Amino acid sequence: MDFRAYIQNVLIIFYIILAVPADVTQNNKRVCVIGAGIAGLSLARYMKEDKIDFTVLEATRYVGGTWRYDPRVGTDENGLMLHTSMYKHLRTNLPKPTMELRGFPLPDDLPSFPSWKNYYEYLQRYAKYFDLEKYIQFLHNVVKVTREGNVWKVKHEHVITGKIYEDEYDFVIVGTGHFTKPNMPNIPGEEKFKGTVIHSHDYREPEPYTGRRVLIVGAGPSGMDIGLDIAEVSQTLVHSQHSKVNFQTPFPPHYFKKPDIKEFNETGAIFVDGTFEEIDDVIYCTGFEYYYPFLDETSGLSLHPRSVVPLYRYMVNIHQPTLVIMGLVVRACLVIALDAQARYVAALVKGNFTLPPEEVMMQEWQRRADVIRSKGLPMSHIHMLAEKEDQYYAELSEESGIERVPPVMFKIRAVDTEAKLESLYTYRNYVYTVIDDHTFTRHLEYQPRNSTLDP
């Protein structure tokens, strides 16, 4: 090749490079992200930064997932199940530092425990700031995910036109959460009860319960928070629960703690201790089922209402590791965990690290499962982090090379948990300020006793 031809070839290559858009992918793996809530948005941000080829499929018109309040219950205008469980007076039950997505702080002027409205607007700003909406196909409901050969076939329906699409992907990341399908208890006699019965998923505001006798079932975060919300207006608040947590909250005089329900009759509930209470309304605060109707047997997962197994690092499908389900961890700073999982998944897709062989991942999962069984606990505990939360973040970083979640986040959650035990009326009065990766300060900010009801 003569010198002139060589120069021409170099110039051609140079012009080709200049013609390539700045955000063109550097990875030929195609990724499907299901859902545009916190999981989907955080993952979209990091995959965009890593120039990965991805598409987010979102069944609604909105980003933000469950954080978007909707006064309706049941189904939306397109006949799809409403995902949101937000209610009018909801505020976060974790303080601001543990609710922030990495590098995108919540505004300083917001209260320490923001309202759902504050937080939903924060997620909208996040999507806009990182210019994520152009990667989202709104109103596309995923109906089937199937493994065929070396690809995932994702079938999705446009919820307005009804048109069906099917695309092939190398990775599928499920970010739809697990707060959509209510876990409804099967209590004898419920069909005889003449009052109203709903799940907390459909609770929106306390006003309809003014002057009424209300039974709350369950003592998880929603049971305690909704119970106190309704106690402000109800004639009686009966709380059926078997939690061993020692709440020291000074409950109002018309609050009555009861054990599990034995059965219902036409006008109320009979409890296992033999007592009876006249009831007008029942609200089940009994949690949610894991619900992924678009996954079939080709996923290689065992899908149960209370567990999804087997998963490596609480998210990677061991039998088909190009399928990841984000956000299944419980007893953790969920927003912090989702952000860390998103960075881990982006690093995995980009090829920054390699997963262990299937048998090694299975051994790690089996060890955790064996501990749970040896303690006589239900398999739902396979998703629980609790005191292992900080260790989990360290392991994600050590394996993938992502920046470690600062240990201070776990420390804040631990102190906040103690504050909840002291009083569910006052724990949101504390302001937490991060000093460095290991330390924080906390001070009490005066608020009125009924501050949980401030929108």
Phi, psi and chi 1 to 4 in degrees:
 res  aa     phi    psi   chi1   chi2   chi3   chi4
   1 MET       -  127.5  177.8 -175.6  -61.9      -
   2 ASP   -76.8  169.6   61.3   25.4      -      -
   3 PHE   -62.9  -37.8 -178.6   73.7      -      -
   4 ARG   -64.1  -43.7  177.8  175.9  -66.1  179.5
   5 ALA   -63.9  -38.0      -      -      -      -
   6 TYR   -61.5  -46.2  171.2   77.9      -      -
   7 ILE   -62.5  -39.6  -67.0  -61.3      -      -
   8 GLN   -62.3  -42.2  -72.4  176.2  -24.8      -
   9 ASN   -64.4  -40.4  -72.5  -21.8      -      -
  10 VAL   -63.1  -42.4  169.3      -      -      -
  11 LEU   -64.6  -39.1  -71.0  173.5      -      -
  12 ILE   -60.5  -46.7  -69.9  171.6      -      -
  13 ILE   -61.8  -40.3  -66.1  171.9      -      -
  14 PHE   -62.3  -43.8  177.9   72.0      -      -
  15 TYR   -68.5  -34.1  -73.1  127.2      -      -
  16 ILE   -63.0  -43.6  -70.2  174.3      -      -
  17 ILE   -61.2  -43.2  -67.5  172.9      -      -
  18 LEU   -65.2  -30.3  -72.8  179.2      -      -
  19 ALA   -77.4  -17.6      -      -      -      -
  20 VAL   -75.2  127.8  174.3      -      -      -
  21 PRO   -58.0  152.7  -21.6   31.4      -      -
  22 ALA   -64.1  -29.6      -      -      -      -
  23 ASP   -98.8   18.5   62.0  -11.1      -      -
  24 VAL   -63.5  147.1   71.8      -      -      -
  25 THR   -70.8  146.0   61.7      -      -      -
  26 GLN  -108.1    8.7  -63.5  176.2  -10.4      -
  27 ASN  -134.3  128.4 -174.2  -55.5      -      -
  28 ASN   -86.3    9.2   59.6    3.5      -      -
  29 LYS   -80.6  131.7  -58.9  -65.3 -175.1 -176.8
  30 ARG   -97.1  133.6  -64.8 -165.7   65.0 -149.4
  31 VAL  -123.9  133.1 -177.9      -      -      -
  32 CYS  -108.2  125.2  175.7      -      -      -
  33 VAL  -109.4  126.1 -179.9      -      -      -
  34 ILE  -102.5  113.7  -56.2  175.6      -      -
  35 GLY   104.8  138.1      -      -      -      -
  36 ALA  -117.0   37.6      -      -      -      -
  37 GLY   -85.3 -153.6      -      -      -      -
  38 ILE   -59.9  -43.8  -65.1  176.6      -      -
  39 ALA   -61.8  -51.0      -      -      -      -
  40 GLY   -64.6  -40.7      -      -      -      -
  41 LEU   -67.8  -44.6  -68.9  176.3      -      -
  42 SER   -65.4  -40.2   54.3      -      -      -
  43 LEU   -66.4  -40.1 -176.3   55.5      -      -
  44 ALA   -59.1  -41.5      -      -      -      -
  45 ARG   -58.4  -48.9  167.4 -166.1  171.3 -178.7
  46 TYR   -73.9  -33.4  -65.1  119.6      -      -
  47 MET   -71.1  -33.8  -70.5 -161.5  -64.9      -
  48 LYS   -63.1  -45.1  176.8 -171.6  174.9 -174.0
  49 GLU   -62.5  -33.8  -69.5  176.1   -3.9      -
  50 ASP   -89.3    5.0  -73.1  -20.9      -      -
  51 LYS    57.0   45.7  -62.3  179.8  172.1   55.3
  52 ILE   -94.8  143.5  -66.5  169.2      -      -
  53 ASP   -80.3  109.7 -177.7    7.1      -      -
  54 PHE  -143.6  158.7   72.6   96.8      -      -
  55 THR  -136.3  136.5  -61.0      -      -      -
  56 VAL  -103.8  127.0 -179.7      -      -      -
  57 LEU  -105.2  122.2  -61.2  176.2      -      -
  58 GLU  -128.1  126.6  165.8   58.1   45.3      -
  59 ALA   -73.6  -22.7      -      -      -      -
  60 THR  -101.5 -172.4   73.2      -      -      -
  61 ARG   -91.9    2.3  -55.3  172.6 -172.6  -88.8
  62 TYR  -128.7  157.1  -44.2   96.7      -      -
  63 VAL   -91.2  167.5  -59.7      -      -      -
  64 GLY   104.8  -13.4      -      -      -      -
  65 GLY    55.4 -130.5      -      -      -      -
  66 THR   -67.7  -13.7 -168.7      -      -      -
  67 TRP   -78.5   -6.6  -76.7   94.2      -      -
  68 ARG   -87.6  114.0 -170.8 -174.2   69.4   85.5
  69 TYR   -68.8  138.3  174.9   82.6      -      -
  70 ASP  -139.2  122.2 -166.3  -43.5      -      -
  71 PRO   -66.4  -17.7   24.9  -34.2      -      -
  72 ARG   -77.1  163.1  -61.0  170.8  -62.1  179.2
  73 VAL  -130.3  162.5  -61.6      -      -      -
  74 GLY    87.8 -100.4      -      -      -      -
  75 THR  -124.5  160.2   56.6      -      -      -
  76 ASP   -89.9 -170.0   65.2   12.4      -      -
  77 GLU   -65.9  -14.9   66.8  -83.8   11.4      -
  78 ASN  -104.1    8.4  -59.8  -47.7      -      -
  79 GLY    81.9    8.4      -      -      -      -
  80 LEU   -91.7  148.9  -64.4  179.2      -      -
  81 MET   -59.0  130.7 -177.1 -172.8  -57.8      -
  82 LEU   -70.3  127.7  -79.5  166.4      -      -
  83 HIS   -84.3  -24.3  -70.9  -87.5      -      -
  84 THR   -73.6  141.3 -178.2      -      -      -
  85 SER  -118.2   17.4  -62.9      -      -      -
  86 MET   -68.8  143.5  -67.1  -63.8  104.4      -
  87 TYR  -125.0  162.5   43.5   93.1      -      -
  88 LYS   -50.5  -43.4 -178.0  178.8  177.8 -179.3
  89 HIS  -102.1   13.2  -63.3  145.1      -      -
  90 LEU   -66.4  134.6 -176.7  140.0      -      -
  91 ARG  -125.0  156.3  -68.3  171.3   63.2 -171.7
  92 THR   -57.9  148.6   65.4      -      -      -
  93 ASN  -103.1   12.9   63.9   -2.1      -      -
  94 LEU  -130.5  148.1  -74.6  170.7      -      -
  95 PRO   -73.8  164.2   24.6  -32.7      -      -
  96 LYS   -48.9  -46.9  -78.2  166.9   59.6  174.4
  97 PRO   -57.3  -31.7  -25.5   35.5      -      -
  98 THR   -89.3    0.9   64.3      -      -      -
  99 MET  -109.8    2.8  -65.3  -64.3  -64.3      -
 100 GLU   -92.1  136.2  -68.1  179.3  -17.6      -
 101 LEU   -79.0  145.5  -69.3  162.6      -      -
 102 ARG   -52.9  127.3  179.1  170.8  167.1  -92.1
 103 GLY    72.5   13.0      -      -      -      -
 104 PHE  -139.8   80.5 -164.3   76.1      -      -
 105 PRO   -68.3  150.5   24.4  -33.5      -      -
 106 LEU   -70.3  148.9  -78.9  155.3      -      -
 107 PRO   -58.3  142.7  -25.6   34.6      -      -
 108 ASP   -62.5  -29.7  -69.7  -21.8      -      -
 109 ASP   -82.0   -1.6   60.0   -9.7      -      -
 110 LEU   -79.6  152.6  -69.2 -175.3      -      -
 111 PRO   -63.7  164.3   20.4  -30.9      -      -
 112 SER   -60.3  -32.0 -177.0      -      -      -
 113 PHE  -121.2   92.1  -67.4   75.5      -      -
 114 PRO   -65.9  159.4  -17.7   30.4      -      -
 115 SER   -75.9  166.9   69.4      -      -      -
 116 TRP   -58.3  -36.5   67.5  -96.8      -      -
 117 LYS   -65.4  -45.6 -173.8  174.8 -174.0  -65.4
 118 ASN   -56.5  -45.5  -65.4  148.0      -      -
 119 TYR   -74.3  -35.9 -160.2   72.4      -      -
 120 TYR   -64.3  -41.4  177.6   58.1      -      -
 121 GLU   -63.8  -34.8  -69.7  171.5  -11.3      -
 122 TYR   -61.0  -44.5  167.0   77.3      -      -
 123 LEU   -67.1  -35.7  -65.7  177.5      -      -
 124 GLN   -63.1  -42.9  -71.0  178.4  -55.2      -
 125 ARG   -64.9  -37.6  -70.7 -165.5  -60.3  -87.5
 126 TYR   -59.5  -47.9 -177.5   89.3      -      -
 127 ALA   -62.3  -38.1      -      -      -      -
 128 LYS   -73.0  -43.5 -177.3  176.2 -178.5 -179.8
 129 TYR   -59.6  -42.0 -178.7   83.1      -      -
 130 PHE   -93.1    7.2  -68.0  104.3      -      -
 131 ASP    53.0   57.9 -165.5   20.4      -      -
 132 LEU   -96.3  -21.6  -58.4  178.4      -      -
 133 GLU   -64.2  -25.3  -69.9 -162.0    4.4      -
 134 LYS   -69.1  -13.2   65.4 -176.4 -179.3 -177.2
 135 TYR   -97.0   -0.8  -60.7   94.1      -      -
 136 ILE  -104.6  130.0  -56.2  171.8      -      -
 137 GLN   -96.0   98.3  -67.6 -173.1   29.6      -
 138 PHE   -73.3  157.0  -69.4  102.0      -      -
 139 LEU    61.0   29.2  -63.7  171.9      -      -
 140 HIS  -115.9  108.0  -80.6 -102.6      -      -
 141 ASN   -95.6  121.0 -176.9   42.2      -      -
 142 VAL   -74.0  126.2  173.9      -      -      -
 143 VAL  -112.9  -18.6  -65.4      -      -      -
 144 LYS  -158.4  133.2 -165.5   75.0  169.8  177.4
 145 VAL  -126.8  117.7  175.6      -      -      -
 146 THR  -129.5  138.7  -53.2      -      -      -
 147 ARG   -90.7  119.9 -175.8   69.8  172.9  174.6
 148 GLU  -131.9  112.3  -67.0 -171.8   18.2      -
 149 GLY    66.0 -123.5      -      -      -      -
 150 ASN  -104.2   15.0  -67.1  -37.5      -      -
 151 VAL  -131.1  162.3  -60.1      -      -      -
 152 TRP  -102.1  128.9  -66.3   98.5      -      -
 153 LYS  -100.4  119.7  -69.6 -166.2  173.5 -178.4
 154 VAL  -111.0  116.8  178.3      -      -      -
 155 LYS  -101.4  127.4 -174.1  178.7  -66.9 -174.9
 156 HIS  -137.9  148.9   49.0  107.1      -      -
 157 GLU  -115.2  134.0  177.5 -175.9   14.1      -
 158 HIS   -75.0  119.1 -168.6  -79.2      -      -
 159 VAL   -72.6  -13.4  -60.7      -      -      -
 160 ILE   -91.0  -51.2  -57.2  -63.1      -      -
 161 THR   -85.8  -21.8   66.5      -      -      -
 162 GLY    80.2    2.4      -      -      -      -
 163 LYS   -70.3  137.2 -175.7  175.8  179.9  179.7
 164 ILE  -100.5  133.9  -60.3  -68.2      -      -
 165 TYR  -120.0  151.7  -58.7   82.1      -      -
 166 GLU  -139.4  124.5 -174.1  173.0   77.9      -
 167 ASP  -126.8  157.6  -58.7  -60.0      -      -
 168 GLU  -107.2  138.6  -67.2 -174.9   -5.6      -
 169 TYR  -137.0  156.1  -65.1   93.1      -      -
 170 ASP   -87.3  -32.7  -60.6  -67.9      -      -
 171 PHE  -129.0  144.8  -77.5   82.8      -      -
 172 VAL  -125.6  126.3  171.1      -      -      -
 173 ILE  -116.8  118.0  -42.8  -61.6      -      -
 174 VAL   -92.7  119.6 -180.0      -      -      -
 175 GLY  -126.6   33.3      -      -      -      -
 176 THR   -87.4   -2.9   53.1      -      -      -
 177 GLY    74.4 -170.9      -      -      -      -
 178 HIS  -142.2   44.2   55.1   95.0      -      -
 179 PHE  -126.0   40.5  -59.2  106.2      -      -
 180 THR  -112.9  -46.6  -62.0      -      -      -
 181 LYS   -98.4  111.3 -174.3  177.2 -177.7 -178.1
 182 PRO   -62.2  142.9  -22.9   34.1      -      -
 183 ASN   -90.8  106.4  173.9   46.3      -      -
 184 MET   -99.4  122.4  -61.7  -67.8  -72.5      -
 185 PRO   -70.5  153.5   26.7  -33.5      -      -
 186 ASN  -106.3   90.0 -176.7   19.3      -      -
 187 ILE  -104.2  127.7  -60.6  176.0      -      -
 188 PRO   -54.7  140.5  -24.3   33.6      -      -
 189 GLY    84.7   -0.5      -      -      -      -
 190 GLU   -59.4  -34.1 -175.9 -174.6  -56.9      -
 191 GLU   -66.0  -20.1   72.8  -77.1   -5.8      -
 192 LYS   -82.3  -25.1  -60.0  176.5 -175.2  177.1
 193 PHE   -64.5  129.7 -179.9   59.9      -      -
 194 LYS   -93.3   -4.4  -63.5 -174.7 -178.3  -59.5
 195 GLY   -85.9 -168.0      -      -      -      -
 196 THR   -92.2  147.6   68.5      -      -      -
 197 VAL  -134.7  122.4  178.6      -      -      -
 198 ILE  -135.9  169.9   67.6  167.4      -      -
 199 HIS  -101.0  154.9 -171.0  -87.3      -      -
 200 SER   -56.2  -25.3   61.1      -      -      -
 201 HIS   -55.5  -30.7 -179.5   61.7      -      -
 202 ASP  -103.1    8.0  -67.4  -27.5      -      -
 203 TYR   -80.4  133.3  174.1   72.0      -      -
 204 ARG  -124.2  -42.1  -66.0  -66.0 -178.6  -95.4
 205 GLU  -155.5  156.4   56.5 -174.4   12.4      -
 206 PRO   -82.1  -19.1   29.7  -35.5      -      -
 207 GLU   -53.0  -40.1  -75.9   77.1   10.5      -
 208 PRO   -61.7  -14.5  -24.9   36.0      -      -
 209 TYR  -101.1   13.2  -59.3   96.3      -      -
 210 THR   -61.6  125.7  -59.4      -      -      -
 211 GLY    71.9   13.6      -      -      -      -
 212 ARG  -109.2  165.6  -63.6  175.3   68.7   81.9
 213 ARG   -98.2  111.2  -60.6  164.2  -62.2 -175.0
 214 VAL  -114.9  136.0 -176.7      -      -      -
 215 LEU  -109.2  119.6  170.8   60.3      -      -
 216 ILE  -100.0  133.1  -61.6  -71.1      -      -
 217 VAL  -116.0  116.9 -177.6      -      -      -
 218 GLY   113.8  142.6      -      -      -      -
 219 ALA  -123.5   29.7      -      -      -      -
 220 GLY   -77.8 -172.6      -      -      -      -
 221 PRO   -55.3  -42.7  -27.9   36.3      -      -
 222 SER   -70.2  -38.6   63.9      -      -      -
 223 GLY   -61.7  -43.0      -      -      -      -
 224 MET   -71.1  -42.7  -58.0  -51.1  -65.8      -
 225 ASP   -70.9  -45.9 -155.9   50.2      -      -
 226 ILE   -66.8  -37.1  -69.6  173.6      -      -
 227 GLY   -57.9  -46.2      -      -      -      -
 228 LEU   -70.1  -31.4  -64.7 -176.2      -      -
 229 ASP   -63.0  -47.3 -163.7   22.1      -      -
 230 ILE   -73.5  -31.3  -70.8  177.6      -      -
 231 ALA   -58.8  -23.6      -      -      -      -
 232 GLU   -66.4  -23.1  -63.6  -71.3  -25.7      -
 233 VAL  -123.8  -18.7  -60.4      -      -      -
 234 SER   -78.5  159.3   65.0      -      -      -
 235 GLN   -74.0  -43.2  172.6 -173.5  -41.7      -
 236 THR  -139.7  142.4  -57.5      -      -      -
 237 LEU  -123.5  108.1 -163.0  -70.3      -      -
 238 VAL  -100.3  127.6 -179.8      -      -      -
 239 HIS  -119.0  106.8 -163.3  173.5      -      -
 240 SER   -92.1  120.4  170.2      -      -      -
 241 GLN  -163.7  157.8   48.3  120.6  -32.9      -
 242 HIS  -125.6   22.8   52.5 -106.8      -      -
 243 SER   -63.5  141.5  172.8      -      -      -
 244 LYS   -91.6    1.7  -63.4  179.2 -179.0  178.5
 245 VAL   -68.1  133.5  176.1      -      -      -
 246 ASN   -92.3   79.7 -177.3   26.6      -      -
 247 PHE   -71.9  131.0  -70.1  106.4      -      -
 248 GLN  -103.2   10.0  -58.9  169.7   42.8      -
 249 THR   -57.1  131.9  -60.3      -      -      -
 250 PRO   -78.4   88.2   27.7  -32.4      -      -
 251 PHE   -68.8  154.1  -64.9  108.2      -      -
 252 PRO   -66.6  161.2   21.8  -32.4      -      -
 253 PRO   -63.9  -21.8   19.7  -31.5      -      -
 254 HIS   -93.8   14.6   60.7  -73.8      -      -
 255 TYR   -96.4  127.1  172.1   97.6      -      -
 256 PHE  -127.5  120.9  -60.5   97.0      -      -
 257 LYS   -84.0  135.1 -178.8 -179.6  176.0 -178.6
 258 LYS  -133.5  156.4  -71.2  -72.0 -177.2  176.9
 259 PRO   -77.4 -165.8   29.2  -35.0      -      -
 260 ASP   -61.8  155.6  -70.5  -13.8      -      -
 261 ILE   -83.2  131.1  -57.1  167.0      -      -
 262 LYS   -83.1  -46.8  179.8 -179.1  178.9 -179.0
 263 GLU  -167.2  162.2   61.7 -179.4  -37.4      -
 264 PHE  -100.7  156.7  -73.1  102.2      -      -
 265 ASN  -128.0 -164.3   62.3   21.5      -      -
 266 GLU   -63.1  -32.1  -69.8   84.3   -6.3      -
 267 THR  -117.1   -2.2   60.4      -      -      -
 268 GLY  -179.9 -156.4      -      -      -      -
 269 ALA  -128.5  139.9      -      -      -      -
 270 ILE  -104.3  129.7  -58.4  169.3      -      -
 271 PHE  -100.0  165.7  -59.2   90.8      -      -
 272 VAL   -66.0  -15.8  -65.7      -      -      -
 273 ASP   -87.2    4.8   62.5   -3.0      -      -
 274 GLY    90.1   -7.3      -      -      -      -
 275 THR   -80.2  161.6   59.1      -      -      -
 276 PHE  -132.8  141.7  170.7   75.7      -      -
 277 GLU  -131.4  132.8  -68.6  -72.4  -18.7      -
 278 GLU   -70.9  132.3  -64.5  -85.1   -7.4      -
 279 ILE  -134.2  142.1  -61.5  -63.3      -      -
 280 ASP   -99.6  -36.3  -62.2  -49.5      -      -
 281 ASP  -141.2  146.5  -51.3  -75.6      -      -
 282 VAL  -123.5  133.5  177.6      -      -      -
 283 ILE  -124.8  115.0  -57.6  177.7      -      -
 284 TYR   -82.4  115.1  -71.3  128.7      -      -
 285 CYS  -107.9   64.5  -60.1      -      -      -
 286 THR  -112.5   21.8   45.9      -      -      -
 287 GLY    81.0 -169.4      -      -      -      -
 288 PHE  -130.7  159.0  -65.5   82.6      -      -
 289 GLU   -94.9  149.7  -63.8 -177.3    4.0      -
 290 TYR   -72.1  126.4  -65.1  117.4      -      -
 291 TYR  -141.5  105.8 -176.0   61.1      -      -
 292 TYR  -133.1   73.5  -55.4  101.3      -      -
 293 PRO   -65.7  -15.3   25.9  -35.2      -      -
 294 PHE   -84.5   -9.5   44.4   81.8      -      -
 295 LEU   -91.6  135.4  -64.3  178.7      -      -
 296 ASP  -114.9 -168.4   63.5   12.7      -      -
 297 GLU   -64.7  -21.2   65.9  -80.5   -2.6      -
 298 THR   -69.2  -12.8   64.3      -      -      -
 299 SER   -67.4  -24.8   72.0      -      -      -
 300 GLY    79.8    6.1      -      -      -      -
 301 LEU  -101.1  151.5  -69.7  170.4      -      -
 302 SER   -97.8  110.6  -65.4      -      -      -
 303 LEU  -101.2  118.7  -56.9  166.8      -      -
 304 HIS  -128.1  157.7  -54.5  -77.5      -      -
 305 PRO   -57.0  -28.7  -26.2   34.9      -      -
 306 ARG  -112.6   -0.6  -52.0  -61.6  -71.3  171.3
 307 SER  -159.3  154.4   64.4      -      -      -
 308 VAL  -129.3  117.4  178.0      -      -      -
 309 VAL  -141.7  155.5  -62.8      -      -      -
 310 PRO   -95.6  140.7   34.3  -32.3      -      -
 311 LEU  -124.7  132.6  -63.1  174.7      -      -
 312 TYR   -88.6  137.6  175.9   68.2      -      -
 313 ARG    55.4   30.9  -61.4  -63.5 -171.5 -147.2
 314 TYR    65.4   13.7  -64.6   77.9      -      -
 315 MET  -153.4  -31.6   58.2  175.9  154.9      -
 316 VAL   -87.0  125.2  177.1      -      -      -
 317 ASN   -65.3  113.9  177.4    1.9      -      -
 318 ILE   -64.2  -39.0  -68.1  174.7      -      -
 319 HIS   -79.6  -26.7  -62.4  -45.9      -      -
 320 GLN  -137.2   80.3  -62.2  -77.0    0.7      -
 321 PRO   -69.8    0.8   21.0  -30.3      -      -
 322 THR   -90.7    7.6   51.6      -      -      -
 323 LEU  -114.7  122.9  172.6   65.6      -      -
 324 VAL  -125.4  137.6  178.0      -      -      -
 325 ILE  -117.3  114.3  -57.1 -175.6      -      -
 326 MET   -90.6  152.2  -65.6  176.7   60.0      -
 327 GLY    81.5   20.0      -      -      -      -
 328 LEU   -86.3   -9.3  -64.9 -172.4      -      -
 329 VAL   -68.0  144.9  -66.5      -      -      -
 330 VAL  -126.4  165.1  -65.2      -      -      -
 331 ARG    55.7   57.1  -61.3  -84.2 -177.1   89.1
 332 ALA  -155.9  167.5      -      -      -      -
 333 CYS   -77.4   92.6  -58.8      -      -      -
 334 LEU   -60.4  -40.4 -175.2   56.2      -      -
 335 VAL   -63.7  -44.7  174.4      -      -      -
 336 ILE   -61.5  -43.3  -62.1  -65.8      -      -
 337 ALA   -64.0  -42.2      -      -      -      -
 338 LEU   -62.8  -42.4  -76.1  170.8      -      -
 339 ASP   -62.7  -42.2 -173.8  -88.7      -      -
 340 ALA   -65.6  -42.4      -      -      -      -
 341 GLN   -62.7  -39.3  -72.0 -175.3  -18.8      -
 342 ALA   -62.1  -42.7      -      -      -      -
 343 ARG   -67.1  -37.7  -70.4 -176.9  -75.5  127.2
 344 TYR   -62.8  -46.3  177.5   96.9      -      -
 345 VAL   -64.9  -43.4  172.8      -      -      -
 346 ALA   -60.2  -40.9      -      -      -      -
 347 ALA   -65.9  -35.6      -      -      -      -
 348 LEU   -65.9  -48.2  174.5   63.3      -      -
 349 VAL   -63.7  -40.3  174.4      -      -      -
 350 LYS   -68.5  -20.6 -168.2  176.0 -179.2 -178.1
 351 GLY    92.1   20.6      -      -      -      -
 352 ASN   -69.8  -20.5  -69.8   -5.2      -      -
 353 PHE  -153.1  168.0   71.7  101.5      -      -
 354 THR  -120.4  136.0  -56.8      -      -      -
 355 LEU   -67.8  154.5  -68.2  170.0      -      -
 356 PRO   -64.8  164.7  -16.4   28.9      -      -
 357 PRO   -58.2  156.8  -21.7   31.7      -      -
 358 GLU   -54.6  -42.2  179.8  176.9  -20.4      -
 359 GLU   -66.0  -32.2   59.4  -90.1   20.4      -
 360 VAL   -71.1  -43.2  174.5      -      -      -
 361 MET   -62.0  -39.5  -67.9 -168.7  -71.5      -
 362 MET   -66.1  -37.4 -164.4   65.4 -165.3      -
 363 GLN   -63.4  -41.1  -71.9  169.3    3.5      -
 364 GLU   -63.5  -43.0 -173.1  -89.6  -14.9      -
 365 TRP   -66.2  -42.4  179.1   85.9      -      -
 366 GLN   -62.5  -36.7 -168.3   64.5   56.3      -
 367 ARG   -59.9  -44.0  -77.7 -166.5  -64.6  -89.6
 368 ARG   -65.5  -42.1  -69.6 -164.9  -71.2  117.5
 369 ALA   -63.5  -39.1      -      -      -      -
 370 ASP   -65.0  -38.5  -71.0  -15.4      -      -
 371 VAL   -62.8  -43.0  169.5      -      -      -
 372 ILE   -62.8  -45.9  -69.8  168.4      -      -
 373 ARG   -65.8  -37.9  -66.6 -169.4 -179.0  101.2
 374 SER   -64.1  -24.9   69.5      -      -      -
 375 LYS   -91.9   -0.4  -65.3 -179.8  178.8  178.9
 376 GLY    72.2   22.8      -      -      -      -
 377 LEU   -91.4  154.1  -61.8  170.9      -      -
 378 PRO   -68.4  156.0   24.3  -33.3      -      -
 379 MET   -65.0  -15.2 -171.0   47.6   64.3      -
 380 SER   -58.5  -23.7   59.0      -      -      -
 381 HIS   -69.3   -9.4  -78.4 -116.1      -      -
 382 ILE   -65.6  -16.7 -160.7   71.5      -      -
 383 HIS   -99.1    2.0  -59.9  -64.6      -      -
 384 MET   -90.4  129.5 -172.1  174.6  -64.7      -
 385 LEU   -94.2  -57.9  -75.4  179.9      -      -
 386 ALA    52.0 -120.8      -      -      -      -
 387 GLU   -69.9  -11.1   72.7  -78.9   -5.2      -
 388 LYS   -91.3    5.7  -59.2 -172.3  -64.9  -69.6
 389 GLU   -59.8  -50.7 -178.2  179.2    7.3      -
 390 ASP   -65.4  -37.6 -171.2   58.2      -      -
 391 GLN   -60.6  -38.2  176.0 -171.4  -18.4      -
 392 TYR   -60.2  -46.1  176.7   60.5      -      -
 393 TYR   -63.1  -38.6  -60.3  141.1      -      -
 394 ALA   -63.5  -40.4      -      -      -      -
 395 GLU   -68.2  -40.1  -69.4  170.2  -10.9      -
 396 LEU   -59.5  -43.7  -68.3 -176.3      -      -
 397 SER   -68.3  -44.0  -62.1      -      -      -
 398 GLU   -61.5  -38.3 -177.6  178.8   -2.7      -
 399 GLU   -78.8  -43.0 -179.5  177.6   18.2      -
 400 SER   -99.6  -18.2   67.0      -      -      -
 401 GLY    86.1    4.6      -      -      -      -
 402 ILE   -73.7  160.0   63.5  172.1      -      -
 403 GLU   -63.2  135.9 -178.2 -179.1  -19.6      -
 404 ARG   -74.6  140.0 -168.5 -162.8 -167.0  -70.3
 405 VAL   -65.6  127.3  171.5      -      -      -
 406 PRO   -59.9  137.0  -22.8   33.2      -      -
 407 PRO   -57.7  -20.5  -26.0   35.2      -      -
 408 VAL   -60.8  -27.0   68.4      -      -      -
 409 MET   -64.9  -44.7  -64.6  -57.9  168.3      -
 410 PHE   -64.5  -37.9  170.4   71.0      -      -
 411 LYS   -64.4  -39.9  -66.6  178.3 -179.7  179.8
 412 ILE   -62.6  -44.6  -70.6  175.9      -      -
 413 ARG   -60.9  -39.2 -174.7  173.9   72.6   82.4
 414 ALA   -63.1  -44.1      -      -      -      -
 415 VAL   -68.7  -39.4  171.9      -      -      -
 416 ASP   -62.5  -37.7  172.9   69.6      -      -
 417 THR   -60.6  -41.9  -61.8      -      -      -
 418 GLU   -63.8  -38.0  -69.4  -61.5  -41.7      -
 419 ALA   -64.9  -35.5      -      -      -      -
 420 LYS   -65.0  -39.5  -71.3 -177.2  174.2   72.5
 421 LEU   -65.7  -33.7  -65.1  177.9      -      -
 422 GLU   -68.2  -46.5  -67.9  171.1    3.6      -
 423 SER  -168.0  123.5  175.3      -      -      -
 424 LEU   -73.9  -12.4  -67.6  167.3      -      -
 425 TYR   -84.1  -24.3  -79.8  111.9      -      -
 426 THR  -117.7   -8.6   61.5      -      -      -
 427 TYR   -64.0  -24.7   78.6   90.7      -      -
 428 ARG   -80.2   -0.3  -70.8 -171.6  175.7   97.4
 429 ASN   -83.3   -6.4  -64.5   -8.2      -      -
 430 TYR   -89.3  140.4  -72.3  102.5      -      -
 431 VAL  -109.8  127.7  176.5      -      -      -
 432 TYR  -109.6  130.3  -64.5   78.2      -      -
 433 THR  -125.9  123.9  -56.9      -      -      -
 434 VAL   -78.0  128.7  172.8      -      -      -
 435 ILE   -93.6  -49.4  -57.0  -58.7      -      -
 436 ASP  -153.8 -168.3   56.0   36.8      -      -
 437 ASP   -63.7  -14.2  -74.2   -5.2      -      -
 438 HIS  -123.2  -14.5  -62.4  -86.0      -      -
 439 THR  -131.2  155.7   57.0      -      -      -
 440 PHE  -149.5  165.2   67.9   95.0      -      -
 441 THR  -116.8  158.1   60.8      -      -      -
 442 ARG  -138.7  131.9 -175.8 -177.8   76.7  154.6
 443 HIS  -135.7  157.4   68.8  -89.9      -      -
 444 LEU   -90.4  125.3 -167.6   60.8      -      -
 445 GLU  -108.4  122.0 -179.6  178.4   77.3      -
 446 TYR   -63.8  132.8  173.2   76.2      -      -
 447 GLN  -143.2  153.9  -68.6 -178.7   -3.5      -
 448 PRO   -65.6  157.0   20.9  -32.1      -      -
 449 ARG   -56.4  -35.3 -178.1  177.1  179.8  -84.1
 450 ASN   -91.5   29.4   66.8  -15.5      -      -
 451 SER   -64.2  -20.4   60.9      -      -      -
 452 THR   -64.6  -13.9   55.5      -      -      -
 453 LEU   -98.6   -0.1  -59.0 -174.2      -      -
 454 ASP   -73.2  126.7  -66.6  -20.3      -      -
 455 PRO   -72.0      -   25.6  -31.7      -      -
